[in-house]
Amino acid sequence: MTDTEYMDRAEAALAAIELGCDRINEATDADIDNQRVGGMITISFRNGSQLIVNLQKPLQEIWLAARSGGYHYRHDGKAWVDTKTGEEFFGNLSREATLQAGQPLDFAAP
């Protein structure tokens, strides 16, 4: 994938995260906050915990930092997948957000 293709796909993923936060806040009482600075989004929860998603352009990856650990994702032509497990990014983001918020949160929903 070219750098331009990577950035297009990565920026689309970040935009989807921001829209997901808005959708979750409208549909639930989770009251999550998201702040974007360049290629990084910090999602903050009421309990003070955070998820951090950032772009790693030289590696053409998206990284997710969560309480449970750090995850690296590469685009396989269809989706962002974990480089170790093959799990899909938005499913993992939903799982980690659910764990940290203490209630079901779904970033994978349209």
N, C-alpha and C positions, 0 to 999 in steps of 0.2 A: 504494500500500500504506500502511496506517496505521502509526503508530509501534509499536503493539501487535503487529501482524502482523510487522513487521520484527524486533522483539525476539524473538518466538517462533521465527521462522525462523533468526535469527542465533544464538540460544542453542542451538538444536538442532544447528547446524553446529559450534559449539564443543564441545558434548557428544560429537558424532561424532568430532571430532579427538582428544579425550581417550580415547575408547574405542578409536580406531584406534591410538594410541600403545601402549595396553595390549595390544591384539591383536598388534601388530608385535613387541613385546618377548617375548610368549609364543611366537611362531612363528619368531623369528629371533634371531641373536646381536647385533643392532644396538645394543642397550642405549641407546635414546634416553630422554631425560628430558623431561617436560613439566611446566611450572609455569603455573598460571592465577592471574591477579590481575585480578579484575573482568572486563572485556570483552577481556582480552588473554591469549593463550597463547604462551609461549616454549618452543620445542622445541629442545633442546640435543643435540648429537651428540658422540661420543667425541673427534673431532678439534678440538673447541672451537667449531665453527661453530654457528649458530643460525638457526632460522626463527621469525619473529614474526608472529602472526596477531592482528589487533585489529579491534574493531568501531568503525565511524564512524557513530554514530547520526544526527547531523545530515544526513548524505549518504545514509543508509540503505545503506551499503556495508560490505563486509568487505575489509580490506587485508591483503596478504601481503608481508612483507619477507624477501628471500632474497639470497644472494650475487649472483645474476644480476640483481637489481633489485627494484623495487616493483610490485605488482599491485593493482588495484582491481576488486572484484566487486560486481555488483548482482543481485538475485534477479529472474528473468524470469517468475516464476510456476511454474516447474518446477525450476530449479536456480540456483545462484550462478554467474554468467558474467562473464568478464573484460570490462571496459568498452571495451577496445581491440580485443581479438582474438576475443571471443565464446567462448573456451575455458572449460571447466568447472573450477570451483575445486578439487574433490578430485582430479581428474586432474592439475592443475598442482601441487598440494601433493605428490602422489606423485612427480612428476617432479623437483621441487626437493629433496625429501627424499632421493630416490635419488642425486641428484648430490652432495649434501652428505654423505651417509653412506657413499658409495662401494659401495653394494650395493642391490639392488632392494627398495624399500619401497612398499607399496600401501595408501594411505588410502582408496581407492575401494571396496575389497572390503567385503562385509557383515560 
